[in-house]
Every structure is written in structure tokens, then in C-alpha cells.
Amino acid sequence: MEQYALAGLASGFSTSLLEIVVFFLIVLVALVLWIGVSLHRARLEKRNRDSQAEAYYRQLLESRGLSESEKELVHSMAEYIRNPRERYLILQDQRMFNQVATTILENDSSLSRASISALRMSLGFTGAPTGQGPHATAELPSGAIVQLQRGSHEAVRATVHRHEKSSFRVKLDPGDHRFLAGQPVRISFRNEAGIFYFHSTVFGQTGEELELSHSEGGSRLQRRQHFRRTFLLPVTVSPRHDPEGSIKSEFRELGGNGATVLNPERRFTAEEEVELTFDPEGNGENTISLMGTIARTSEEDSLLHIRFFYMPESERDRIYRLLFNP
């Protein structure tokens, strides 16, 4: 009797174990099916999103009124965007356009800078994004002040007048400024992001208006807003309220908001207010006087680092023309 009871118990236990195994197999199969369905659904959703993004990209491309060659250029540029669903940004986002244009100019010589500039104009990507420097001359705002450098000639100040698809025009400051068609020029521009320059070519000149080729891939000359450069020239340093206490010195560096000069006999100390007077042409006719505060000294007080007071833009432009000249 006891043996029958034990056998029945063992039989019941065996049946329960088999049921558990079957249950887990069913759960496993259901899980695999659920994962498969989820993956398939995700693929379908991704395909649908890609299809919608492609349709939107194509629709946006057609709405821009671009020529066939410009559309081909857009396709070429869009290939540099890793996520296919973000290709439309090349037509809408100026920062994305700039990023792709920079990559292309660094890695693909088959696409011309002129065609990229023309496409930029067609898409309306003019004016640099806030807080950024210009990536192209098309982003120089109308009314912006630029310096034009021609080889060994003196830098000429000009104002950006208007942009056209393949060129832009600047108005030269009054003076006898002669530019020749085909002549290369370097365009310097500054804003809160720093000092930038572009290489361009003269298309023609009509009176004080100069037509220049557009240029892509501007270079940053300095990150600081006010450009500085090593500058060796005699200068007279005077206490602001005591002109008779002036001494002869020499520049070591000059910029749009400050200068570094020698401190003969350790005469001056930090926080003093001084006046700098110098004659860049050496003829006594165009003397420049600048007021400032000695922010600090260095090299055992042998150098003065001077921060200028408020300076009119016209005076700052004189400094820049002086610094940009070879």
C-alpha cells in the first residue's frame, strides 16, 4: 500500500515538472514571436519615417526654385549628412549648410567654391548666425566695414553695399583707389566672434563701387574681437594729466583695444592713466593720440600692457588699416 502511494506521488511530481517545462517553452516561443513582431514593426516604422523624410526633402527641394545644377549640388552636399532623415536640413538650416560646406572644401576638390556660394545665395543663407563668424562673404552683412588688402598696397576701408548671386559689391572710402579686374584681394572683417579674412578677386570697379567675387571658407585670424599684432614703432608715453612728464618709448604690440609698450626706467606702474602719441608715417601730419589705463606690467615691470578707453570706430579703423598694411 505504501509503495502504491509513493509511486502515485512520484507520478504526480513528474507530471508537474513536464508542465513547467512546457509552460516555459510556450513563454519562450511567445517572447521570440513578440521580439520578431516588434523588430518587424520597428523596421516598418523606420522605413515609413525614412520615406516621409525623403518625400519632405524632395518637396522642399522643388519648392526652392533651384536650377537643375543647383539641385545636383544639393544632392551632393546632402550625402555628407549621416542621418538620411536630416538631409532636408541642408535646405533649411544655415549652420548645417556651413558645416557641410566646410567639410566639402576640406575633402572634395570636385565641387567648386563658386557653385557653393551661388547655392548659398539661392537658399538665402546670408548674414552670419548670431555669435558666429562668417563662413563666406555672402554672410557679410550689408553695411559691414571691411578692409581690402592688395599685395603691398595700403589697406583700403570699404562698406559692404549689396550681394548678388555670383558677386557682391562694396563702396570704397573716398580717395584715389584703383583696382584692376582680375586682381586678387584679401578681405578682412571683424565682429564679436573675432577677426576673419577671405580671398577674393576683383570683377570690376565703377567709381567708388567695387565688384568682388564671393568666397567660401573664411579663415579666423584671431578669436579676440579686437585684433592685435606685433608692432615696432616709436611712441611717446605721457601721464594723462601731466604732459610734461612724457618719455620716449616703443611699441611691442598694438591692437584695436590696447597696446604693449616698453617702460623705460620702470617709470610707470599699473592702474596709471596714460596717453600714447605716435606718428605712423613719420611726417608729423597724421599723429595718433590714444588714452588708456595701464592694466598690468610684465617682465619685471619692463613692459606696460595698456587698455584703451572708448575709441571711435573711425579711429579704430585707422589702427586696423595700419596693422593690416604689410
LUMDRENRO-409093 format. One line per 10 residues: for each residue x, y, z of N, C-alpha, C. Coordinates in Angstrom, 3 decimals, padded with zeros to 6 digits. Example, Ala and Ser with C-alpha at 12.3 -4.5 7.8 and 13.67 -1.06 7.14 Angstrom:
BEGIN
013.190 -005.690 007.800 012.300 -004.500 007.800 013.200 -003.300 007.800  012.850 -002.250 007.080 013.670 -001.060 007.140 012.900 000.030 007.870
END
This chain:
BEGIN
000.832 -001.206 000.000 000.000 000.000 000.000 000.863 001.252 000.000  001.840 001.225 000.832 002.780 002.356 000.929 003.539 002.552 -000.378  003.866 001.455 -001.069 004.588 001.545 -002.344 003.717 002.203 -003.415  002.406 001.853 -003.413 001.499 002.482 -004.389 001.392 003.988 -004.151  001.390 004.364 -002.889 001.296 005.791 -002.540 002.513 006.551 -003.032  003.697 005.963 -002.824 004.944 006.621 -003.273 004.994 006.709 -004.790  004.534 005.681 -005.477 004.529 005.687 -006.942 003.594 006.769 -007.464  002.410 006.902 -006.827 001.469 007.941 -007.247 002.034 009.337 -007.038  002.762 009.475 -005.900 003.375 010.767 -005.616 004.452 011.114 -006.656  005.250 010.108 -006.998 006.315 010.323 -007.997 005.720 010.662 -009.354
004.610 009.975 -009.684 003.956 010.235 -010.965 003.416 011.656 -011.024  002.831 012.092 -009.913 002.321 013.469 -009.862 003.439 014.492 -009.988  004.552 014.228 -009.342 005.693 015.147 -009.413 006.251 015.247 -010.824  006.340 014.084 -011.516 006.851 014.055 -012.888 005.941 014.854 -013.824  004.652 014.703 -013.653 003.696 015.431 -014.492 003.825 016.933 -014.285  003.996 017.365 -013.040 004.141 018.789 -012.732 005.408 019.348 -013.356  006.505 018.643 -013.346 007.765 019.086 -013.939 007.618 019.254 -015.452  006.935 018.324 -016.097 006.711 018.398 -017.533 005.862 019.612 -017.887  004.878 019.863 -017.063 004.028 021.027 -017.309 004.825 022.329 -017.200  005.731 022.356 -016.214 006.562 023.558 -016.041 007.442 023.794 -017.263
008.058 022.686 -017.760 008.916 022.792 -018.944 008.114 023.281 -020.141  006.923 022.711 -020.322 006.066 023.126 -021.437 005.679 024.591 -021.305  005.381 024.987 -020.066 004.996 026.389 -019.833 006.119 027.340 -020.240  007.349 027.009 -019.801 008.486 027.882 -020.142 008.752 027.890 -021.645  008.535 026.746 -022.289 008.711 026.707 -023.744 007.702 027.609 -024.441  006.461 027.571 -023.943 005.422 028.426 -024.517 005.783 029.919 -024.329  006.251 030.235 -023.110 006.649 031.624 -022.835 007.793 032.045 -023.742  008.763 031.145 -023.913 009.921 031.450 -024.763 009.507 031.694 -026.207  008.639 030.822 -026.719 008.157 030.991 -028.092 007.391 032.301 -028.242  006.548 032.588 -027.241 005.785 033.845 -027.286 006.724 035.054 -027.267
007.800 034.969 -026.432 008.766 036.068 -026.349 009.484 036.266 -027.681  009.894 035.155 -028.284 010.569 035.238 -029.582 009.647 035.846 -030.631  008.376 035.397 -030.621 007.422 035.959 -031.568 007.204 037.448 -031.339  007.128 037.842 -030.059 006.920 039.264 -029.712 008.109 040.103 -030.172  009.326 039.588 -029.934 010.529 040.305 -030.370 010.547 040.423 -031.900  010.216 039.322 -032.569 010.193 039.350 -034.027 009.203 040.354 -034.576  007.994 040.348 -033.993 006.968 041.300 -034.430 007.409 042.732 -034.148  008.019 042.954 -032.964 008.471 044.303 -032.604 009.551 044.799 -033.554  010.502 043.898 -033.867 011.561 044.286 -034.798 010.998 044.582 -036.184  010.069 043.765 -036.602 009.454 043.989 -037.913 008.691 045.308 -037.931
007.966 045.564 -036.846 007.220 046.818 -036.764 008.181 048.011 -036.741  009.293 047.880 -036.002 010.274 048.967 -035.939 010.877 049.234 -037.312  011.147 048.132 -038.060 011.690 048.303 -039.415 010.680 049.005 -040.313  009.416 048.609 -040.169 008.384 049.253 -040.983 008.253 050.738 -040.622  008.300 051.041 -039.317 008.185 052.432 -038.885 009.382 053.244 -039.359  010.588 052.658 -039.277 011.787 053.350 -039.751 011.695 053.593 -041.253  011.246 052.564 -041.983 011.098 052.707 -043.422 010.078 053.798 -043.745  009.022 053.844 -042.947 007.996 054.856 -043.158 008.528 056.255 -042.864  009.296 056.371 -041.754 009.883 057.673 -041.414 010.887 058.106 -042.477  011.715 057.155 -042.936 012.679 057.472 -043.991 011.968 057.922 -045.259
010.871 057.220 -045.583 010.110 057.559 -046.777 009.494 058.950 -046.648  008.946 059.252 -045.464 008.356 060.567 -045.239 009.426 061.666 -045.295  010.598 061.386 -044.681 011.686 062.361 -044.688 012.189 062.610 -046.101  012.306 061.541 -046.890 012.742 061.671 -048.275 011.729 062.472 -049.086  010.436 062.199 -048.841 009.387 062.930 -049.563 009.419 064.409 -049.196  009.638 064.697 -047.898 009.705 066.089 -047.455 010.925 066.789 -048.049  012.054 066.072 -048.067 013.294 066.606 -048.660 013.068 066.941 -050.135  012.445 066.035 -050.873 012.184 066.255 -052.297 011.210 067.428 -052.500  010.176 067.473 -051.653 009.199 068.549 -051.761 009.850 069.902 -051.481  010.688 069.928 -050.445 011.382 071.162 -050.082 012.336 071.584 -051.190
013.017 070.616 -051.769 013.968 070.899 -052.843 013.254 071.538 -054.035  012.077 070.996 -054.389 011.337 071.527 -055.536 010.772 072.913 -055.253  010.494 073.187 -053.984 009.880 074.477 -053.642 010.874 075.627 -053.630  012.168 075.327 -053.701 013.185 076.376 -053.594 013.465 077.076 -054.923  012.914 076.568 -055.999 013.127 077.208 -057.289 014.563 077.153 -057.768  015.257 076.070 -057.483 016.661 075.934 -057.855 016.797 075.403 -059.279  017.924 075.698 -059.903 018.213 075.144 -061.227 018.588 073.676 -061.076  018.632 072.966 -062.182 018.966 071.546 -062.130 020.380 071.328 -061.591  021.308 072.189 -061.981 022.686 072.047 -061.479 022.749 072.318 -059.982  021.934 073.256 -059.509 021.900 073.538 -058.068 021.280 072.371 -057.306
020.263 071.736 -057.899 019.663 070.568 -057.242 020.678 069.438 -057.128  021.471 069.244 -058.182 022.511 068.208 -058.136 023.525 068.519 -057.044  023.856 069.797 -056.890 024.797 070.190 -055.835 024.202 069.933 -054.459  022.905 070.201 -054.306 022.239 069.913 -053.029 022.317 068.423 -052.718  022.062 067.576 -053.713 022.153 066.123 -053.505 023.569 065.730 -053.075  024.562 066.322 -053.721 025.950 066.004 -053.386 026.274 066.422 -051.954  025.791 067.586 -051.550 026.048 068.061 -050.189 025.276 067.232 -049.165  024.042 066.828 -049.529 023.213 066.056 -048.593 023.829 064.700 -048.271  024.639 064.174 -049.176 025.287 062.884 -048.934 026.272 062.937 -047.763  026.691 064.126 -047.382 027.620 064.277 -046.260 026.904 064.280 -044.911
025.574 064.238 -044.942 024.799 064.182 -043.705 024.525 062.719 -043.379  025.000 062.255 -042.246 024.944 060.823 -041.916 023.528 060.298 -041.782  022.677 061.042 -041.101 021.299 060.594 -040.889 020.454 061.008 -042.088  019.961 060.043 -042.885 019.170 060.386 -044.073 017.948 061.237 -043.757  017.403 061.077 -042.544 016.210 061.840 -042.195 016.515 063.315 -041.931  017.807 063.663 -041.889 018.192 065.057 -041.656 018.684 065.745 -042.925  018.553 065.084 -044.081 019.039 065.664 -045.331 018.345 066.978 -045.661  017.077 067.103 -045.278 016.322 068.318 -045.590 016.941 069.551 -044.935  017.739 069.345 -043.857 018.323 070.477 -043.141 019.289 071.273 -044.011  019.857 070.634 -045.029 020.771 071.338 -045.927 020.055 072.482 -046.637
018.714 072.388 -046.705 017.901 073.403 -047.372 017.276 074.402 -046.405  017.349 074.090 -045.099 016.669 074.925 -044.116 017.586 075.525 -043.064  018.629 074.810 -042.707 019.466 075.195 -041.578 020.811 075.736 -042.072  021.036 077.008 -041.834 022.264 077.640 -042.300 023.503 077.060 -041.616  023.380 076.712 -040.347 024.520 076.123 -039.637 024.890 074.771 -040.249  023.863 073.965 -040.593 024.140 072.674 -041.227 024.788 072.890 -042.593  024.294 073.862 -043.342 024.876 074.175 -044.649 026.343 074.549 -044.489  026.644 075.397 -043.507 028.029 075.821 -043.276 028.915 074.636 -042.891  028.383 073.775 -042.043 029.157 072.609 -041.591 029.489 071.694 -042.769  028.498 071.429 -043.611 028.728 070.560 -044.767 029.664 071.234 -045.766
029.466 072.535 -045.994 030.321 073.260 -046.936 031.777 073.213 -046.495  032.012 073.365 -045.197 033.378 073.303 -044.674 033.985 071.928 -044.907  033.204 070.877 -044.641 033.682 069.509 -044.853 034.033 069.272 -046.319  033.175 069.752 -047.211 033.411 069.562 -048.644 034.677 070.290 -049.090  034.843 071.528 -048.644 036.007 072.303 -049.056 037.308 071.677 -048.568  037.224 070.940 -047.458 038.416 070.295 -046.909 038.699 068.947 -047.551  037.668 068.309 -048.111 037.843 066.924 -048.561 037.478 066.643 -050.015  036.783 067.540 -050.678 036.305 067.246 -052.035 036.597 068.427 -052.953  037.617 068.292 -053.763 038.007 069.382 -054.667 037.172 069.404 -055.947  036.287 068.423 -056.108 035.491 068.355 -057.335 034.339 069.361 -057.323
033.948 069.836 -056.149 032.877 070.820 -056.045 033.487 072.206 -055.896  033.113 073.119 -056.769 033.737 074.442 -056.778 033.172 075.344 -055.687  034.038 076.231 -055.194 033.621 077.201 -054.190 032.579 078.156 -054.764  032.751 078.510 -056.043 031.817 079.446 -056.664 030.404 078.876 -056.714  030.285 077.576 -057.024 028.954 076.961 -057.100 028.309 076.880 -055.718  029.118 076.626 -054.685 028.579 076.586 -053.319 028.111 077.976 -052.907  028.882 079.007 -053.248 028.489 080.383 -052.926 027.190 080.751 -053.629  027.066 080.366 -054.919 025.845 080.669 -055.669 024.638 079.962 -055.051  024.822 078.701 -054.631 023.733 077.968 -053.982 023.369 078.618 -052.656  024.364 079.054 -051.922 024.102 079.743 -050.653 023.204 080.963 -050.882
023.504 081.723 -051.912 022.691 082.903 -052.210 021.273 082.500 -052.603  021.139 081.429 -053.403 019.815 080.975 -053.828 018.964 080.519 -052.649  019.613 079.953 -051.629 018.891 079.471 -050.455 018.664 080.576 -049.417  019.261 081.743 -049.655 019.059 082.858 -048.718 019.887 082.762 -047.464  020.975 082.004 -047.500 021.833 081.862 -046.318 022.854 082.995 -046.288  022.365 084.192 -046.019 023.217 085.372 -045.928 023.132 085.917 -044.509  024.204 086.555 -044.073 024.254 087.039 -042.704 024.656 085.912 -041.777  025.754 086.074 -041.049 026.258 085.016 -040.174 025.299 084.781 -039.008  025.120 083.514 -038.585 024.296 083.236 -037.407 024.816 083.990 -036.194  023.934 084.369 -035.297 024.294 085.156 -034.120 025.430 084.502 -033.336
026.431 085.320 -033.019 027.540 084.836 -032.205 028.589 084.056 -032.970  028.421 083.922 -034.281 029.382 083.169 -035.078 030.064 084.084 -036.083  031.231 083.655 -036.521 031.908 084.374 -037.575 031.394 083.940 -038.924  031.605 084.736 -039.961 031.129 084.381 -041.300 031.909 083.224 -041.893  031.204 082.285 -042.554 031.845 081.189 -043.269 032.083 081.553 -044.730  031.455 082.630 -045.183 031.557 083.025 -046.583 031.297 084.523 -046.693  031.738 085.112 -047.795 031.492 086.541 -047.976 029.999 086.842 -048.082  029.206 085.859 -048.503 027.759 086.055 -048.575 027.158 086.310 -047.201  027.881 085.948 -046.141 027.386 086.164 -044.782 027.846 087.498 -044.203  028.588 088.278 -044.974 028.952 089.623 -044.521 027.707 090.509 -044.639
027.246 091.089 -043.544 026.003 091.869 -043.611 026.179 093.171 -044.389  025.133 093.598 -045.039 025.159 094.887 -045.716 025.422 095.979 -044.685  026.314 096.904 -045.028 026.701 097.957 -044.097 027.925 097.626 -043.272  028.404 096.376 -043.365 029.582 095.967 -042.597 030.836 096.665 -043.128  031.739 096.995 -042.221 033.005 097.617 -042.593 034.043 096.526 -042.818  034.753 096.589 -043.937 035.800 095.621 -044.254 037.061 096.369 -044.659  038.190 095.662 -044.604 039.458 096.192 -045.084 039.886 095.367 -046.292  040.266 096.036 -047.362 040.692 095.372 -048.587 042.203 095.533 -048.748  042.902 094.420 -048.837 044.354 094.447 -048.961 044.776 093.924 -050.317  045.565 094.715 -051.053 046.075 094.318 -052.378 047.595 094.260 -052.316
048.135 093.090 -052.160 049.591 092.942 -052.170 050.267 093.912 -051.231  051.166 094.726 -051.765 051.927 095.661 -050.937 051.249 097.018 -050.808  050.063 097.177 -051.422 049.355 098.448 -051.329 048.759 098.637 -049.938  048.495 099.885 -049.605 047.878 100.200 -048.326 046.456 099.636 -048.266  046.065 099.154 -047.105 044.710 098.630 -046.940 043.689 099.742 -047.158  042.584 099.386 -047.803 041.530 100.349 -048.114 040.270 099.952 -047.353  039.658 100.930 -046.717 038.423 100.691 -045.983 037.244 100.743 -046.938  036.291 099.836 -046.750 035.112 099.794 -047.619 033.904 099.320 -046.823  032.730 099.572 -047.382 031.463 099.177 -046.755 030.732 098.217 -047.682  030.290 097.091 -047.127 029.530 096.126 -047.938 028.227 096.784 -048.370
028.003 096.807 -049.686 026.848 097.513 -050.239 025.682 096.557 -050.511  025.902 095.557 -051.364 024.830 094.594 -051.635 025.432 093.305 -052.189  024.642 092.230 -052.056 025.062 090.909 -052.521 024.288 090.530 -053.779  024.978 089.876 -054.685 024.360 089.291 -055.865 024.715 087.808 -055.879  024.150 087.088 -056.835 024.309 085.636 -056.805 025.763 085.199 -056.969  026.506 085.833 -057.851 027.880 085.410 -058.109 028.917 086.411 -057.643  028.471 087.499 -057.040 029.418 088.516 -056.588 028.769 089.387 -055.526  029.558 090.284 -054.966 028.998 091.289 -054.067 029.734 092.597 -054.284  029.103 093.671 -053.859 029.645 094.999 -054.124 029.924 095.734 -052.818  031.034 096.452 -052.828 031.410 097.265 -051.677 031.623 098.693 -052.148
031.404 099.623 -051.237 031.635 101.036 -051.538 032.917 101.463 -050.845  033.875 101.929 -051.623 035.167 102.334 -051.102 035.069 103.681 -050.397  035.903 103.863 -049.365 036.016 105.178 -048.750 036.562 106.168 -049.780  036.233 107.434 -049.647 036.729 108.433 -050.610 038.248 108.398 -050.733  038.733 108.568 -051.937 040.167 108.551 -052.184 040.456 108.018 -053.573  041.695 108.142 -053.967 042.104 107.674 -055.294 042.491 106.202 -055.207  041.481 105.333 -055.173 041.705 103.893 -055.029 041.427 103.207 -056.361  042.451 102.653 -056.963 042.313 101.988 -058.263 042.496 100.488 -058.117  041.476 099.740 -058.516 041.546 098.281 -058.505 041.418 097.783 -059.938  042.161 096.736 -060.260 042.145 096.186 -061.608 041.328 094.898 -061.652
040.581 094.702 -062.735 039.823 093.462 -062.896 040.774 092.272 -062.892  040.420 091.243 -062.134 041.272 090.060 -062.012 042.281 090.148 -060.889  042.351 091.305 -060.229 043.321 091.490 -059.146 042.866 090.763 -057.879  043.745 089.965 -057.260 043.365 089.301 -056.009 043.384 090.286 -054.838  042.438 090.133 -053.933 042.376 090.972 -052.737 042.082 090.094 -051.528  042.553 090.552 -050.386 042.214 089.889 -049.134 041.247 090.783 -048.374  040.117 090.207 -047.990 039.071 090.950 -047.294 039.117 090.602 -045.809  039.292 091.612 -044.963 039.321 091.396 -043.520 038.062 091.977 -042.891  037.512 091.243 -041.947 036.260 091.633 -041.309 036.310 091.226 -039.850  035.725 092.019 -038.988 035.703 091.676 -037.561 034.299 091.830 -036.994
033.968 090.942 -036.076 032.746 091.069 -035.285 033.034 090.517 -033.895  031.975 090.280 -033.105 032.199 089.839 -031.729 032.843 088.468 -031.644  032.846 087.704 -032.733 033.437 086.365 -032.724 034.927 086.373 -033.069  035.437 087.510 -033.563 036.857 087.574 -033.873 037.145 088.319 -035.162  038.350 088.089 -035.689 038.798 088.696 -036.940 038.848 087.609 -038.000  038.268 087.868 -039.179 038.180 086.866 -040.242 038.659 087.474 -041.555  039.173 086.616 -042.431 039.543 087.123 -043.745 039.190 086.120 -044.837  039.011 086.663 -046.041 038.654 085.870 -047.221 039.525 086.311 -048.387  039.780 085.386 -049.284 040.494 085.713 -050.518 039.471 085.854 -051.636  039.530 086.967 -052.330 038.552 087.265 -053.366 039.277 087.792 -054.606
038.486 088.072 -055.645 039.017 088.592 -056.905 038.167 089.766 -057.361  038.818 090.788 -057.872 038.109 091.965 -058.366 037.460 091.632 -059.710  036.150 091.890 -059.816 035.442 091.726 -061.089 035.419 093.033 -061.876  035.398 094.146 -061.157 035.364 095.432 -061.837 035.155 096.565 -060.849  035.379 097.788 -061.313 035.211 098.973 -060.480 034.490 100.044 -061.262  033.476 100.643 -060.624 032.747 101.768 -061.194 032.739 102.882 -060.170  033.603 103.867 -060.369 033.718 104.945 -059.392 034.210 104.395 -058.058  033.418 104.632 -057.020 033.787 104.164 -055.676 033.192 102.790 -055.356  032.493 102.186 -056.328 031.888 100.870 -056.102 032.753 099.787 -056.731  033.030 098.772 -055.942 033.898 097.677 -056.375 033.099 096.381 -056.368
033.190 095.605 -057.444 032.521 094.309 -057.521 033.553 093.215 -057.260  033.248 092.336 -056.316 034.176 091.287 -055.896 033.514 089.918 -056.006  034.333 088.908 -056.230 033.805 087.543 -056.276 033.462 087.074 -054.874  032.439 086.227 -054.773 032.129 085.603 -053.499 033.229 084.597 -053.146  033.374 084.349 -051.857 034.401 083.422 -051.387 033.835 082.569 -050.256  034.186 081.291 -050.263 033.780 080.359 -049.207 034.992 080.024 -048.334  034.713 079.553 -047.135 035.782 079.059 -046.273 036.673 080.147 -045.720  036.073 081.127 -045.051 036.868 082.177 -044.426 037.756 081.627 -043.317  038.854 082.306 -043.071 039.802 081.894 -042.020 039.732 082.873 -040.862  039.837 082.326 -039.653 039.856 083.179 -038.468 041.278 083.630 -038.217
041.460 084.950 -038.182 042.782 085.497 -037.935 043.074 085.509 -036.441  042.084 085.919 -035.655 042.194 085.892 -034.201 040.809 085.688 -033.619  040.756 085.027 -032.452 039.472 084.801 -031.797 039.006 086.043 -031.051  039.945 086.855 -030.598 039.547 088.048 -029.860 038.852 089.022 -030.802  037.971 089.845 -030.246 037.207 090.770 -031.073 038.109 091.844 -031.660  039.075 092.319 -030.870 039.948 093.395 -031.313 041.310 092.829 -031.678  041.608 092.919 -032.932 042.837 092.348 -033.476 044.073 093.017 -032.891  045.121 092.199 -032.638 046.406 092.726 -032.189 047.511 092.096 -033.020  048.578 092.843 -033.162 049.710 092.346 -033.937 050.992 092.969 -033.400  052.093 092.210 -033.529 053.397 092.751 -033.179 053.640 094.007 -034.000
054.056 095.071 -033.308 054.144 096.373 -033.970 055.293 097.146 -033.343  056.334 097.409 -034.113 057.508 098.104 -033.613 057.546 099.513 -034.193  057.292 100.516 -033.329 057.274 101.904 -033.773 057.481 102.800 -032.549  058.240 103.881 -032.701 058.425 104.804 -031.567 057.091 105.391 -031.106  056.976 105.620 -029.817 055.764 106.198 -029.245 056.144 107.016 -028.024  055.414 108.076 -027.800 055.612 108.892 -026.608 054.548 108.543 -025.583  054.975 108.239 -024.368 054.051 107.881 -023.287 054.045 109.015 -022.275  052.832 109.534 -021.981 052.715 110.656 -021.056 051.679 110.354 -019.993  051.917 110.767 -018.737 050.837 110.691 -017.746 049.665 111.524 -018.258  048.460 111.018 -018.096 047.311 111.666 -018.710 047.175 113.125 -018.310
047.463 113.457 -017.052 047.273 114.822 -016.568 048.599 115.567 -016.385  049.646 115.040 -016.985 050.951 115.689 -016.860 051.750 115.488 -018.147  051.401 116.233 -019.208 052.089 116.064 -020.491 053.592 116.305 -020.415  054.013 117.115 -019.456 055.444 117.411 -019.348 056.234 116.213 -018.831  055.551 115.226 -018.277 056.244 114.054 -017.762 056.389 112.948 -018.791  056.288 113.282 -020.089 056.333 112.278 -021.150 057.729 111.711 -021.328  057.802 110.466 -021.805 059.070 109.815 -022.115 058.950 109.105 -023.459  060.093 108.929 -024.108 060.131 108.216 -025.370 060.134 106.713 -025.112  059.339 105.974 -025.885 059.257 104.534 -025.719 059.100 103.888 -027.091  058.664 102.637 -027.095 058.470 101.902 -028.350 057.385 100.858 -028.170
056.548 100.734 -029.187 055.519 099.693 -029.170 056.160 098.304 -029.266  055.484 097.352 -028.665 055.785 095.944 -028.895 054.593 095.226 -029.518  053.388 095.755 -029.235 052.161 095.187 -029.780 051.104 096.272 -029.798  050.269 096.244 -030.839 049.206 097.238 -030.959 047.955 096.561 -031.482  046.802 097.000 -030.970 045.539 096.414 -031.417 044.405 097.402 -031.302  043.187 096.902 -031.541 042.026 097.768 -031.551 041.546 098.188 -030.184  042.022 097.531 -029.124 041.565 097.929 -027.792 042.698 098.051 -026.785  043.939 097.941 -027.246 045.044 098.053 -026.304 046.397 097.949 -026.979  047.446 098.066 -026.170 048.802 098.023 -026.704 049.761 097.560 -025.621  050.921 097.107 -026.069 052.029 096.772 -025.174 053.214 097.637 -025.584
053.771 098.379 -024.628 054.894 099.271 -024.917 055.985 099.060 -023.880  057.189 099.471 -024.241 058.303 099.413 -023.295 058.087 100.424 -022.177  058.615 100.134 -021.003 058.504 101.001 -019.842 059.905 101.444 -019.423  060.471 102.460 -020.114 061.846 102.884 -019.812 062.010 103.285 -018.344  063.076 102.806 -017.754 063.414 103.124 -016.360 062.308 102.750 -015.384  061.433 101.832 -015.816 060.304 101.396 -014.944 059.532 102.603 -014.427  059.317 103.551 -015.324 058.729 104.833 -014.939 057.273 104.710 -014.489  056.500 103.880 -015.197 055.070 103.802 -014.934 054.709 102.512 -014.197  053.566 102.550 -013.510 053.085 101.384 -012.771 051.635 101.098 -013.140  051.145 099.947 -012.706 049.777 099.531 -013.031 048.764 100.529 -012.492
047.649 100.662 -013.220 046.498 101.488 -012.901 046.703 102.971 -013.190  047.862 103.364 -013.666 048.047 104.758 -014.081 047.350 104.993 -015.417  046.846 106.211 -015.601 046.247 106.598 -016.864 047.287 107.331 -017.697  047.415 106.914 -018.970 048.459 107.473 -019.819 047.898 107.844 -021.192  048.687 108.618 -021.910 048.371 108.970 -023.292 049.519 108.512 -024.176  049.170 107.809 -025.268 050.162 107.354 -026.234 050.056 108.215 -027.483  051.182 108.756 -027.909 051.198 109.597 -029.107 052.252 109.059 -030.064  051.843 108.817 -031.317 052.807 108.313 -032.288 052.432 108.780 -033.686  053.413 108.745 -034.562 053.264 109.218 -035.937 053.598 108.057 -036.867  052.595 107.283 -037.329 052.876 106.075 -038.118 053.591 106.339 -039.434
053.378 107.531 -040.013 054.004 107.833 -041.305 055.297 108.622 -041.154  055.569 109.129 -039.962 056.822 109.828 -039.712 056.933 111.197 -040.325  055.789 111.782 -040.745 055.845 113.110 -041.356 055.186 114.185 -040.508  054.694 113.812 -039.348 054.096 114.773 -038.443 052.708 115.237 -038.842  052.132 114.667 -039.898 050.839 115.135 -040.381 049.661 114.283 -039.909  049.915 113.040 -039.526 048.827 112.137 -039.133 049.103 111.507 -037.767  049.453 112.349 -036.819 049.747 111.872 -035.474 048.490 111.268 -034.836  048.662 110.173 -034.140 047.559 109.496 -033.451 047.797 109.573 -031.946  046.771 109.957 -031.206 046.848 110.000 -029.741 045.777 109.099 -029.160  046.173 108.234 -028.236 045.259 107.275 -027.629 045.368 107.329 -026.114
044.232 107.355 -025.447 044.186 107.375 -023.983 043.890 105.981 -023.457  044.493 105.649 -022.311 044.234 104.339 -021.740 044.730 104.204 -020.326  044.480 103.024 -019.761 044.922 102.689 -018.401 045.924 101.545 -018.456  046.947 101.610 -017.663 047.912 100.512 -017.580 047.251 099.379 -016.801  046.852 098.334 -017.500 046.154 097.218 -016.855 047.117 096.402 -015.985  048.344 096.217 -016.466 049.347 095.466 -015.716 050.715 095.697 -016.331  051.731 095.254 -015.616 053.092 095.270 -016.154 053.601 093.831 -016.188  054.682 093.601 -016.935 055.263 092.266 -017.011 056.760 092.366 -017.249  057.404 091.196 -017.227 058.857 091.117 -017.416 059.579 092.110 -016.513  059.294 091.946 -015.202 059.906 092.784 -014.159 059.639 094.268 -014.410
058.392 094.580 -014.760 057.911 095.946 -014.972 058.517 096.636 -016.183  059.162 095.864 -017.081 059.770 096.489 -018.255 058.767 096.677 -019.399  057.584 096.025 -019.320 056.553 096.167 -020.333 055.251 096.664 -019.706  054.589 097.571 -020.399 053.298 098.082 -019.968 052.202 097.515 -020.871  051.175 096.966 -020.265 050.036 096.449 -021.015 048.878 097.426 -020.798  048.545 098.162 -021.851 047.626 099.284 -021.748 046.290 098.936 -022.400  045.215 099.234 -021.689 043.863 099.043 -022.221 043.299 100.421 -022.556  042.921 100.609 -023.816 042.447 101.914 -024.256 041.075 102.234 -023.674  040.828 103.536 -023.520 039.489 103.996 -023.199 038.621 103.854 -024.447  037.381 104.328 -024.350 036.480 104.276 -025.510 037.157 104.922 -026.721
037.056 104.247 -027.847 037.667 104.746 -029.074 036.617 104.777 -030.183  036.464 105.909 -030.872 035.525 105.961 -032.001 035.912 104.937 -033.055  034.914 104.402 -033.748 035.186 103.395 -034.772 036.105 103.940 -035.861  035.983 105.235 -036.168 036.847 105.814 -037.197 038.315 105.742 -036.783  038.572 105.970 -035.497 039.952 105.901 -035.007 040.443 104.460 -034.972  039.545 103.545 -034.572 039.926 102.128 -034.546 040.214 101.618 -035.963  039.459 102.109 -036.924 039.707 101.709 -038.315 041.073 102.189 -038.784  041.506 103.370 -038.325 042.856 103.837 -038.672 043.912 102.866 -038.141  043.673 102.380 -036.926 044.613 101.423 -036.328 044.636 100.137 -037.150  043.464 099.651 -037.524 043.412 098.406 -038.288 044.073 098.551 -039.656
043.833 099.681 -040.310 044.485 099.880 -041.607 045.996 099.871 -041.447  046.445 100.445 -040.358 047.880 100.471 -040.084 048.416 099.062 -039.847  047.650 098.250 -039.112 048.102 096.892 -038.778 048.017 095.951 -039.964  047.036 096.150 -040.821 046.865 095.233 -041.948 047.817 095.529 -043.098  048.405 096.719 -043.095 049.369 097.023 -044.143 050.615 096.170 -043.960  051.215 095.696 -045.066 052.400 094.848 -044.960 053.605 095.639 -044.461
END
